[in-house]
Amino acid sequence: MPDPTLFAAVKDPAHRPDPYPLYARLRESPVALQDDGTYVVTTHAALRALVFDPRLSSEDLPDATHPPTGNPFKDWIVNPIKDRIRSRHRPLIFRDPPDHDVLRRHVMREFTAVRVNAMHARVDALVADLLDRKREARQIDLVDDFSYPLPVTVICEMLGVPPEDEARFHGWATQLATALEPDAREDKENRDKNIATFDEIAAYMQDLIKEKRRHPVDDILSGLATGHDPQAGRMGDYDLIATAILLLIAGHETTVNLITNGMLTLLRFPEHLERLRADPEMAPRLIEELLRYEPPVHFRTRKALASIRMDDTTIPEGAPVVLLFASGNRDPARFREPDRFDPDREDIQHFGFGGSLHFCVGAPLARLEAEAALVALARRLKNPRLIDNPPPYRPGASLRGPQHLRLAIEGIA
């Protein structure tokens, strides 16, 4: 039976550079009960079964230690174990059907393939500009100089955020992303920062949405603010603000990790960096393997609505459940040599974008940005080398990626 303290070790920043040995030990049981009462789902087969199971809820238990404040936005941040009474004021990733389906319908009406594909030339231009700015450099921080500014600019333009305000979203999104970690409510200082940050961004979004209603243009926020779906009706203001904030955070935090993890992996497997440089057409399958091998999101939390029997374990009703997607992606029962990065794999059924009704809305955009970024980096960076290996990592265990990725280079073509 696996050590019941392993998931606590996963959350320990000391294991951020390489949590995969811990995942292998957790996989000794498809569902591993931990000391804190959490059930961690670890194998590909068990994840595949449970991700489609309606007995798992995204609407977490209320937390008695943090009573409702009366402000739905503060309650979302103050109490990461969300208050079900105020569930109607939370983003769609924290909602169950039918509310989830209504919100997702609104978002998908605006976040279309046509709109994403229309960004292709713009993404290429942004990538080129970011690299041109560092043309004479002999050292770059890939995160600060490239991986962060690219997706934040893209999602702000798609949402309709004025260019002069983009810089404000960097700090806001970085702070609010910490609320997605399982122990967020234990850190009072960080929780207070999240409250203040959410108040600021909510007030900003409220004013921006009013402006979009007065003067709508061709962007996502204008469409959400003015649209009326025949089935879903019109999105309410609380839902609209929460959705806008979710799209901002999810629209770039995960893509930062995908690009940075991708370049780190290619530098550790230089033969594939050379292949990508010579053959950019391999980028789509390389990115699918990256989503399996080094996914930007490692796990999400759920709650059992009923007793669930999995192999020799019963998850009781009301128990917290962690879907450890990154462990399933390295499951040797599903993938041959799972710890080897191999873009030539066939049938890569990964959990890089989650699954089922909560499959990432922005997956096509993330793929587009990652492909443009990694192809350009492979072709334009001259002799890139890691300065720190492993690099320093961001604190979060769920949204896992380097905080900085310093590279020595001989210039940029």
C-alpha positions as CSV (number, residue, x, y, z in Angstrom):
1,M,0.0,0.0,0.0
2,P,1.4,3.4,-0.9
3,D,2.7,5.8,1.8
4,P,-0.2,7.9,2.9
5,T,2.0,11.0,3.1
6,L,3.1,11.0,-0.5
7,F,0.7,13.6,-1.8
8,A,1.9,15.9,1.0
9,A,5.4,15.4,-0.4
10,V,4.1,16.2,-3.9
11,K,2.9,19.6,-2.6
12,D,6.3,20.2,-1.0
13,P,8.3,22.7,-3.2
14,A,11.4,20.6,-2.7
15,H,9.9,18.0,-5.1
16,R,8.8,20.5,-7.7
17,P,11.7,19.9,-10.1
18,D,10.9,16.2,-10.4
19,P,7.6,14.9,-8.8
20,Y,7.5,11.9,-11.1
21,P,9.2,9.3,-8.7
22,L,6.5,10.2,-6.1
23,Y,3.8,9.7,-8.8
24,A,5.3,6.2,-9.5
25,R,5.0,5.3,-5.8
26,L,1.5,6.6,-5.6
27,R,0.5,4.4,-8.6
28,E,1.0,1.3,-6.5
29,S,-2.7,1.8,-5.8
30,P,-5.0,3.3,-8.5
31,V,-6.7,5.3,-5.7
32,A,-4.4,6.1,-2.8
33,L,-5.9,7.3,0.5
34,Q,-3.8,10.0,2.2
35,D,-3.5,11.0,5.9
36,D,-5.6,14.1,5.4
37,G,-8.5,12.0,4.0
38,T,-7.9,12.9,0.4
39,Y,-8.2,10.1,-2.2
40,V,-5.6,10.5,-5.0
41,V,-6.4,8.9,-8.3
42,T,-3.1,8.0,-10.1
43,T,-3.4,5.5,-12.9
44,H,-4.5,6.2,-16.5
45,A,-7.3,3.7,-16.4
46,A,-8.7,5.0,-13.0
47,L,-8.5,8.6,-14.2
48,R,-10.2,7.7,-17.5
49,A,-13.0,6.1,-15.6
50,L,-13.5,8.8,-13.0
51,V,-13.1,11.9,-15.2
52,F,-16.4,10.9,-16.9
53,D,-18.1,9.9,-13.6
54,P,-21.0,12.2,-12.7
55,R,-20.6,11.2,-9.0
56,L,-17.5,13.5,-8.9
57,S,-18.3,17.2,-8.4
58,S,-16.3,20.3,-9.1
59,E,-18.4,22.2,-6.5
60,D,-16.4,21.7,-3.4
61,L,-17.5,21.4,0.2
62,P,-18.2,24.6,2.2
63,D,-15.5,25.5,4.7
64,A,-16.8,26.3,8.1
65,T,-13.5,28.0,9.1
66,H,-14.2,30.8,6.6
67,P,-17.9,31.9,6.8
68,P,-19.4,33.7,3.9
69,T,-18.5,37.4,3.7
70,G,-21.5,38.4,1.6
71,N,-19.3,39.3,-1.3
72,P,-19.4,36.5,-3.9
73,F,-16.0,37.4,-5.3
74,K,-14.3,37.4,-1.9
75,D,-15.9,34.1,-1.0
76,W,-14.4,32.5,-4.1
77,I,-10.9,33.5,-3.1
78,V,-11.2,33.5,0.7
79,N,-12.6,30.0,0.7
80,P,-10.9,27.9,-2.0
81,I,-13.2,25.1,-0.7
82,K,-16.0,26.9,-2.4
83,D,-19.2,27.9,-0.6
84,R,-22.0,26.0,-2.4
85,I,-24.5,28.6,-1.4
86,R,-22.7,31.0,-3.7
87,S,-21.8,28.4,-6.4
88,R,-23.7,30.4,-9.0
89,H,-21.1,33.2,-8.7
90,R,-18.1,31.0,-9.5
91,P,-16.3,30.3,-12.8
92,L,-17.4,27.3,-14.9
93,I,-14.5,25.1,-13.8
94,F,-16.0,25.1,-10.3
95,R,-19.5,24.4,-11.5
96,D,-21.5,21.2,-12.2
97,P,-24.2,20.7,-14.7
98,P,-26.6,22.3,-15.5
99,D,-25.0,25.6,-14.6
100,H,-21.6,24.5,-16.0
101,D,-23.2,23.6,-19.3
102,V,-25.0,26.9,-19.6
103,L,-21.8,28.9,-18.9
104,R,-19.7,26.8,-21.2
105,R,-22.2,27.3,-24.0
106,H,-21.8,31.0,-23.7
107,V,-18.0,30.8,-23.8
108,M,-17.9,28.4,-26.7
109,R,-20.1,30.7,-28.7
110,E,-17.4,33.3,-28.6
111,F,-14.2,31.1,-28.3
112,T,-14.6,29.7,-31.8
113,A,-12.2,27.9,-34.1
114,V,-12.6,30.8,-36.5
115,R,-11.6,33.4,-33.9
116,V,-8.6,31.2,-32.7
117,N,-7.4,30.5,-36.3
118,A,-7.6,34.2,-37.1
119,M,-4.9,34.8,-34.4
120,H,-2.4,32.7,-36.2
121,A,-0.6,35.5,-38.1
122,R,-0.8,37.8,-35.0
123,V,0.8,35.1,-32.8
124,D,3.6,34.6,-35.3
125,A,4.2,38.4,-35.4
126,L,4.3,38.6,-31.6
127,V,6.8,35.7,-31.4
128,A,9.0,37.4,-34.0
129,D,8.9,40.7,-32.2
130,L,9.8,39.2,-28.8
131,L,12.8,37.4,-30.2
132,D,13.9,40.5,-32.2
133,R,14.0,42.5,-29.0
134,K,16.7,40.2,-27.7
135,R,18.6,39.8,-30.9
136,E,21.9,41.0,-29.4
137,A,21.6,39.2,-26.1
138,R,23.9,36.4,-25.0
139,Q,21.6,35.4,-22.1
140,I,17.8,35.4,-21.8
141,D,15.3,34.4,-19.2
142,L,12.8,32.5,-21.4
143,V,9.9,33.1,-18.9
144,D,10.3,36.9,-18.4
145,D,11.4,37.6,-22.0
146,F,9.2,35.3,-23.9
147,S,6.9,32.7,-22.4
148,Y,5.0,35.1,-20.2
149,P,4.5,38.2,-22.4
150,L,3.4,36.1,-25.5
151,P,0.2,34.4,-24.1
152,V,-0.8,37.4,-21.9
153,T,-0.8,39.7,-24.9
154,V,-2.7,37.1,-27.0
155,I,-5.5,36.5,-24.4
156,C,-5.8,40.2,-23.6
157,E,-6.2,41.0,-27.3
158,M,-8.8,38.3,-27.8
159,L,-10.8,39.4,-24.7
160,G,-10.6,43.0,-25.7
161,V,-8.4,44.4,-23.0
162,P,-6.8,47.8,-24.0
163,P,-3.1,47.3,-24.7
164,E,-2.1,49.9,-22.1
165,D,-3.7,47.8,-19.4
166,E,-2.0,44.5,-20.3
167,A,0.9,45.0,-17.8
168,R,-1.6,45.2,-14.9
169,F,-2.8,41.7,-15.7
170,H,0.6,40.0,-15.2
171,G,0.6,40.6,-11.5
172,W,-3.1,40.0,-11.0
173,A,-3.1,36.7,-12.8
174,T,0.1,35.4,-11.2
175,Q,-1.4,36.1,-7.7
176,L,-4.8,34.7,-8.4
177,A,-3.3,31.5,-9.9
178,T,-2.2,30.6,-6.3
179,A,-5.8,30.2,-5.3
180,L,-6.0,27.0,-7.4
181,E,-3.5,25.2,-5.2
182,P,-5.1,22.7,-2.7
183,D,-3.6,24.4,0.4
184,A,-4.3,28.0,-0.6
185,R,-6.7,28.6,2.3
186,E,-4.0,27.7,4.9
187,D,-1.8,30.7,4.1
188,K,-3.6,33.7,5.5
189,E,-1.1,36.2,4.1
190,N,-1.5,34.8,0.6
191,R,-5.3,34.6,1.0
192,D,-5.5,38.3,2.0
193,K,-3.4,39.1,-1.1
194,N,-5.9,37.1,-3.2
195,I,-8.9,39.0,-1.7
196,A,-7.3,42.4,-2.6
197,T,-6.3,41.2,-6.0
198,F,-9.7,39.8,-6.8
199,D,-11.4,43.1,-5.7
200,E,-9.1,45.0,-8.0
201,I,-9.5,42.8,-11.1
202,A,-13.3,42.5,-10.5
203,A,-13.7,46.2,-10.4
204,Y,-11.6,46.6,-13.5
205,M,-13.6,44.0,-15.4
206,Q,-16.9,45.5,-14.3
207,D,-16.0,48.9,-15.8
208,L,-14.6,47.2,-18.9
209,I,-17.8,45.2,-19.4
210,K,-19.9,48.3,-19.1
211,E,-17.8,49.9,-21.8
212,K,-18.2,46.9,-24.1
213,R,-21.9,47.1,-23.7
214,R,-21.9,50.8,-24.6
215,H,-19.5,50.3,-27.5
216,P,-19.2,46.6,-28.6
217,V,-16.5,45.6,-31.0
218,D,-15.3,42.2,-32.3
219,D,-13.8,40.7,-29.2
220,I,-14.8,38.0,-26.7
221,L,-15.9,40.3,-23.9
222,S,-18.1,42.3,-26.2
223,G,-19.7,39.1,-27.4
224,L,-20.3,37.8,-23.9
225,A,-21.5,41.1,-22.6
226,T,-24.1,41.7,-25.4
227,G,-24.9,38.2,-26.6
228,H,-28.2,36.4,-26.0
229,D,-28.2,32.6,-26.6
230,P,-31.5,31.1,-27.7
231,Q,-31.0,28.3,-25.1
232,A,-28.7,29.8,-22.5
233,G,-30.2,33.3,-22.5
234,R,-27.9,36.2,-21.4
235,M,-25.0,35.8,-19.0
236,G,-25.5,37.6,-15.7
237,D,-23.0,40.1,-14.5
238,Y,-21.5,38.0,-11.7
239,D,-21.0,35.1,-14.1
240,L,-19.6,37.4,-16.8
241,I,-17.0,38.9,-14.5
242,A,-16.0,35.5,-13.1
243,T,-15.8,34.0,-16.6
244,A,-13.7,36.9,-17.9
245,I,-11.2,36.5,-15.0
246,L,-11.1,32.7,-15.5
247,L,-10.4,33.2,-19.3
248,L,-7.6,35.7,-18.5
249,I,-5.9,33.4,-15.9
250,A,-6.4,30.1,-17.7
251,G,-5.7,31.8,-21.0
252,H,-2.1,32.4,-20.3
253,E,-0.9,30.8,-17.0
254,T,-1.1,27.3,-18.4
255,T,0.4,28.3,-21.8
256,V,3.4,29.9,-20.0
257,N,4.1,26.5,-18.5
258,L,3.5,24.6,-21.8
259,I,6.0,26.8,-23.7
260,T,8.6,26.9,-20.9
261,N,8.3,23.2,-20.0
262,G,8.5,22.5,-23.8
263,M,11.8,24.3,-24.3
264,L,13.3,22.8,-21.1
265,T,12.4,19.4,-22.4
266,L,13.9,20.1,-25.8
267,L,17.1,21.3,-24.2
268,R,17.3,18.0,-22.2
269,F,16.6,16.0,-25.4
270,P,18.7,18.0,-27.9
271,E,18.2,15.5,-30.7
272,H,14.5,16.5,-30.8
273,L,15.4,20.2,-30.7
274,E,17.5,19.6,-33.8
275,R,14.7,17.6,-35.5
276,L,12.2,20.4,-34.8
277,R,14.7,23.0,-36.2
278,A,15.1,20.9,-39.4
279,D,11.4,19.9,-39.7
280,P,8.8,22.3,-38.2
281,E,6.1,20.0,-39.6
282,M,6.7,17.7,-36.6
283,A,5.6,20.4,-34.2
284,P,2.0,19.2,-33.7
285,R,2.9,15.7,-32.6
286,L,5.8,17.0,-30.6
287,I,3.4,19.2,-28.6
288,E,1.1,16.3,-28.0
289,E,4.0,14.4,-26.5
290,L,4.9,17.5,-24.4
291,L,1.4,17.6,-23.0
292,R,1.8,14.0,-21.9
293,Y,5.4,14.2,-20.7
294,E,5.4,17.6,-19.0
295,P,1.9,18.9,-18.8
296,P,1.2,22.5,-17.6
297,V,-1.5,21.3,-15.1
298,H,-0.7,18.3,-12.9
299,F,-3.9,17.8,-11.0
300,R,-7.4,19.1,-10.2
301,T,-9.5,18.5,-7.2
302,R,-13.1,17.1,-7.0
303,K,-15.6,15.9,-4.4
304,A,-17.4,12.6,-4.3
305,L,-21.2,13.1,-4.4
306,A,-21.8,9.4,-3.6
307,S,-19.8,6.4,-2.6
308,I,-17.6,5.2,-5.4
309,R,-15.9,1.8,-5.6
310,M,-12.6,1.6,-7.5
311,D,-10.8,-1.7,-7.4
312,D,-10.1,-2.4,-3.7
313,T,-10.9,1.1,-2.5
314,T,-14.2,2.8,-1.7
315,I,-14.2,6.6,-2.0
316,P,-16.9,7.7,0.6
317,E,-19.5,10.3,-0.2
318,G,-18.2,13.8,0.6
319,A,-14.5,12.8,0.3
320,P,-12.1,15.1,-1.5
321,V,-10.6,13.6,-4.6
322,V,-7.4,14.6,-6.5
323,L,-7.3,13.6,-10.1
324,L,-3.5,13.4,-10.6
325,F,-3.5,13.7,-14.4
326,A,0.3,14.0,-14.7
327,S,0.7,10.6,-13.0
328,G,-1.7,9.0,-15.5
329,N,0.4,10.5,-18.3
330,R,3.4,8.5,-17.1
331,D,1.6,5.3,-16.3
332,P,3.6,2.3,-17.7
333,A,0.4,0.3,-17.9
334,R,-0.7,2.7,-20.7
335,F,2.5,4.0,-22.2
336,R,5.7,2.1,-23.2
337,E,8.7,3.7,-21.6
338,P,6.6,6.5,-20.2
339,D,9.6,8.4,-18.8
340,R,11.1,8.8,-22.2
341,F,10.2,11.8,-24.3
342,D,9.2,10.4,-27.7
343,P,7.3,12.6,-30.2
344,D,7.0,9.6,-32.5
345,R,4.6,7.8,-30.1
346,E,1.4,6.6,-31.6
347,D,-2.0,7.0,-29.9
348,I,-1.1,9.5,-27.2
349,Q,-4.2,9.7,-25.1
350,H,-3.0,12.2,-22.5
351,F,-4.7,14.3,-19.9
352,G,-2.7,17.5,-20.7
353,F,-6.0,19.4,-21.1
354,G,-8.0,17.5,-18.5
355,G,-11.0,15.7,-19.8
356,S,-14.7,15.2,-20.1
357,L,-17.0,18.2,-19.6
358,H,-14.1,20.2,-18.1
359,F,-11.8,19.7,-21.1
360,C,-9.9,23.0,-21.6
361,V,-11.8,25.5,-23.7
362,G,-8.6,27.1,-24.8
363,A,-6.8,24.0,-25.9
364,P,-6.7,25.0,-29.6
365,L,-5.3,28.4,-28.7
366,A,-2.6,26.9,-26.4
367,R,-1.6,24.5,-29.2
368,L,-1.3,27.3,-31.7
369,E,0.8,29.4,-29.4
370,A,3.1,26.6,-28.3
371,E,3.7,25.5,-31.9
372,A,4.6,29.0,-33.1
373,A,6.8,29.6,-30.0
374,L,8.7,26.3,-30.0
375,V,9.3,26.3,-33.8
376,A,10.7,29.9,-33.6
377,L,12.8,29.1,-30.6
378,A,14.3,26.0,-32.2
379,R,15.1,27.9,-35.5
380,R,16.3,31.2,-34.1
381,L,18.1,30.6,-30.9
382,K,21.8,30.0,-31.6
383,N,23.3,27.2,-29.5
384,P,21.0,27.6,-26.5
385,R,22.2,26.0,-23.2
386,L,20.6,25.8,-19.8
387,I,22.3,27.9,-17.1
388,D,20.4,26.3,-14.3
389,N,19.4,22.6,-14.4
390,P,17.0,22.1,-12.8
391,P,15.7,25.7,-13.0
392,P,13.9,27.4,-10.1
393,Y,10.2,26.5,-10.1
394,R,7.1,28.4,-9.3
395,P,5.6,27.4,-5.9
396,G,2.5,25.7,-7.2
397,A,2.2,22.0,-7.5
398,S,-0.9,22.0,-9.6
399,L,0.1,24.6,-12.2
400,R,3.7,23.4,-12.4
401,G,6.4,25.2,-14.4
402,P,9.7,27.0,-14.0
403,Q,9.6,30.5,-12.5
404,H,12.7,31.3,-14.6
405,L,14.5,29.5,-17.4
406,R,17.8,31.2,-18.0
407,L,19.5,30.3,-21.2
408,A,23.0,31.1,-22.5
409,I,22.9,31.7,-26.3
410,E,25.2,32.9,-29.0
411,G,22.6,35.3,-30.4
412,I,19.2,35.2,-32.1
413,A,18.9,34.7,-35.9
